[in-house]
């Protein structure tokens, strides 16, 4: 077995990335029988909560690049899970809607997510889970454009 440098194991980013991969791999394996990926699942979950969102709205919430969203939507459209409709008030805007086939995936896919969440929470109290969620939100906030500049200045003692 390869010995890994302790420097790597000391980085929070290493553990976040490792666990992100674990979650993605788990979800991709479980979702494969439904013909979707964990990335596509994020779009579907948003549409299960609220249909008629724009691509721009979904990009903002999911935190991905517009080109990546275009790719995800094209894949879901090709699978017959979503359709795009022109906005009634602004013809430049397309709104995204689920097809019946897209709606049918909701329960089995959310069951997979719930099982994954139970795996993630194994060994943690409810308080620890709440604290972890709070820390994840703080980490996310640390990377907002304004916060990054402020945090870099603080780290450099400015």
ABEGO torsion letter per residue (X at the ends): XBBBBAAAAABAAAAAAAAAAAAAAAAAAAAAAAGBBAAAAAAAAAAAABBGBBAAAAAAAAGBBAAAAAAAAAAAAAAGABBBBBBAABAABBBBBBBAAAAAAAAAAAAAAAAAAAAAABGBBAAAAAAAAAAAAAAAAAABAAAAAAAAAAAAGX
